[in-house]
Amino acid sequence: MIGEKLKSRRTELALTQDEVAKNLHVSRQAISNWELGKNYPDLETIIVISDYYQISLDTLLKGDARIVKEINKTTGLKIAKNICYGLVLLGGMISLIVDLAINRQLSWSLIVILSLALVLIPSVIITSSKTAKLLKGSIALSGLIPLYLMLLESILINNHLVQEKWFMEVALPICLLWLGVLWLVGLIKWRLKWQWSYSLALLCLVAIPANYLTNLMGGAETVVLSTIITSISNGIGAVLFVLVGKFIETYQSVKK
């Protein structure tokens, strides 16, 4: 198995998992998982490992049909990912061309480009990162959303689609409020290491005061009624998610 070969060669070279992880720009846990056979490095990483360990690819992959299959799968996923990125870029270019052809200026196509960038940039960060993928993607998305809203306001006003500015007074405060809510729930989940269903239950509860503040910032006329409805529905949702979490824990304990 490739995991055994990796561990054996690392031991021969008197290297620690931390040293290897630092040189390969991955986490120590990734090295441990490879050596234990829990998962496998991708083809590019295997090539780097082969060079770093001074061991041929044939020796690493010989007799391990599973890793070869995994590499083929990974390669296929990368090709599919690149095709998706290409289609997104193509869609953006077509939007620009059509907009210029019809309106003789860039108008609605800029909104399309902004929206594609909002999705594409975090996706590229997540897929290209070797460690802390979700964290890096979340940080990028959190920074991009306010920028997206600010540019969206500018585009709408310049194209006379809206008359009044709304970013600083309404959109930014509401955006920061909900980003704060999501980060709070995420950090608590990371700190307590609990079930995802408990995180959703917490989100339901925290969303109650957040929804109240959102209505105040947005100038809603039925703040009290909306808060009551949100409290009831979110409270029921929180209870259901807690019950799901208890069920999962019971199932896992019985399975063990």
Sequence and secondary structure as in RCSB ss.txt:
>XXXX:A:sequence
MIGEKLKSRRTELALTQDEVAKNLHVSRQAISNWELGKNYPDLETIIVISDYYQISLDTLLKGDARIVKEINKTT
GLKIAKNICYGLVLLGGMISLIVDLAINRQLSWSLIVILSLALVLIPSVIITSSKTAKLLKGSIALSGLIPLYLM
LLESILINNHLVQEKWFMEVALPICLLWLGVLWLVGLIKWRLKWQWSYSLALLCLVAIPANYLTNLMGGAETVVL
STIITSISNGIGAVLFVLVGKFIETYQSVKK
>XXXX:A:secstr
 HHHHHHHHHHHTT  HHHHHHHHTS HHHHHHHHHTSS   HHHHHHHHHHHT  HHHHHTT HHHHHHHHHHH
HHHHHHHHHHHHHHHHHHHHHHHHHHHHSS SHHHHHHHHHHHHHHHHHHHHH SSSHHHHHHHHHHHHHHHHHH
HHHHHHHHTTS SS  IIIIIHHHHHHHHHHHHHHHHHHHHHT  HHHHHHHHHHHHHHHHHHHHHHHT S HHH
HHHHHHHHHHHHHHHHHHHHHHHHHHHHHH 
